[in-house]
Amino acid sequence: MAESLPSMESAYYEPPPAPEFDVDSTSFAHSTTVEITGADDTVIYYTTDGSDPRVSGEIYEEPLTITRSTLIRAVALRDGYMSPVVQIRLLCTTPVAPRPRINDPYWGG
């Protein structure tokens, strides 16, 4: 009995689809929540400091609460294959109060 050869379709592995970000808006006043979704059979790694999630990513387990301007990058992993890295930039629009300067007459110095 002759063995059958694998089909050309199974000879090449397709990387998992890239994760997707679910967020109300990319700009926010005080805080926002970000969910990262991917295919059911993938593990998602992410960073919130703009670094490469393939190198220093944390495993995504629950929605992220963001309170300052942030660059989130994410990648999906399945069976040793990685998706393309995706990213989202979130902008906090709350103005930051200036810090008082010592010896400034306005601040009583």
C-alpha positions as CSV (number, residue, x, y, z in Angstrom):
1,M,0.0,0.0,0.0
2,A,1.5,3.3,-1.1
3,E,1.6,6.2,1.3
4,S,-0.1,9.3,0.2
5,L,1.9,12.5,0.0
6,P,0.6,15.6,1.8
7,S,-1.4,18.0,-0.3
8,M,0.2,21.3,-1.4
9,E,-2.4,23.1,0.8
10,S,-1.1,21.4,4.0
11,A,2.6,21.7,3.0
12,Y,2.7,25.5,3.8
13,Y,1.6,26.8,7.2
14,E,-0.2,30.1,7.3
15,P,0.6,32.4,10.3
16,P,-2.2,33.3,12.6
17,P,-4.2,36.4,11.9
18,A,-3.0,39.6,13.6
19,P,-4.7,40.6,16.9
20,E,-7.3,43.4,16.8
21,F,-7.8,46.2,19.3
22,D,-11.2,47.0,20.7
23,V,-11.4,50.5,22.1
24,D,-14.1,53.2,22.1
25,S,-11.8,56.0,20.9
26,T,-8.0,56.5,20.4
27,S,-8.3,59.7,22.4
28,F,-9.6,59.9,25.9
29,A,-9.9,62.3,28.9
30,H,-8.9,60.3,32.0
31,S,-8.8,56.6,31.2
32,T,-9.9,54.1,28.7
33,T,-10.2,50.3,28.4
34,V,-8.6,48.3,25.6
35,E,-9.4,44.8,24.7
36,I,-7.1,42.8,22.4
37,T,-8.8,39.9,20.5
38,G,-7.4,37.2,18.4
39,A,-8.2,33.8,17.0
40,D,-9.3,31.2,19.6
41,D,-6.2,29.1,19.2
42,T,-3.7,31.9,19.6
43,V,-1.8,33.4,22.5
44,I,-1.5,37.2,22.4
45,Y,1.6,39.0,23.6
46,Y,1.6,42.8,24.1
47,T,3.6,45.8,25.3
48,T,2.5,49.2,26.5
49,D,5.8,51.0,26.2
50,G,6.2,50.7,22.4
51,S,8.8,47.9,22.6
52,D,8.6,44.8,20.4
53,P,6.1,42.3,21.8
54,R,8.0,39.4,20.1
55,V,10.9,40.1,22.5
56,S,9.5,41.6,25.7
57,G,5.7,41.0,25.5
58,E,3.4,40.0,28.3
59,I,0.7,37.4,27.8
60,Y,-2.7,39.2,27.3
61,E,-5.2,37.9,29.8
62,E,-7.7,40.7,30.6
63,P,-8.6,44.2,29.3
64,L,-6.1,46.9,29.8
65,T,-6.9,50.2,31.6
66,I,-4.9,53.0,30.1
67,T,-4.5,56.3,32.0
68,R,-1.8,58.1,29.9
69,S,-0.8,58.4,26.3
70,T,0.4,55.0,25.3
71,L,1.6,53.0,22.3
72,I,0.3,49.4,22.5
73,R,1.9,46.7,20.3
74,A,0.6,43.2,20.0
75,V,1.3,39.9,18.2
76,A,-0.5,36.5,18.1
77,L,1.4,33.2,18.4
78,R,0.1,29.8,17.3
79,D,2.1,26.6,17.0
80,G,5.4,28.5,16.9
81,Y,4.3,30.9,14.2
82,M,3.7,34.6,14.8
83,S,1.3,37.1,13.2
84,P,2.5,40.5,12.0
85,V,2.9,43.0,14.8
86,V,0.1,45.5,15.1
87,Q,-0.1,48.7,17.1
88,I,-2.4,51.4,18.3
89,R,-1.5,54.8,19.7
90,L,-3.8,56.2,22.4
91,L,-3.8,59.9,23.3
92,C,-4.8,61.2,26.8
93,T,-6.2,64.7,26.3
94,T,-6.3,65.7,29.9
95,P,-4.0,68.7,30.4
96,V,-1.3,68.3,32.9
97,A,-1.1,71.1,35.5
98,P,2.3,72.8,35.5
99,R,4.5,72.0,38.4
100,P,5.2,75.0,40.7
101,R,8.6,76.4,40.4
102,I,10.6,77.3,43.5
103,N,11.3,81.0,43.8
104,D,8.4,81.8,41.4
105,P,6.4,84.9,42.7
106,Y,3.2,83.5,41.3
107,W,3.5,80.5,43.6
108,G,4.6,82.6,46.6
109,G,8.3,82.0,46.3
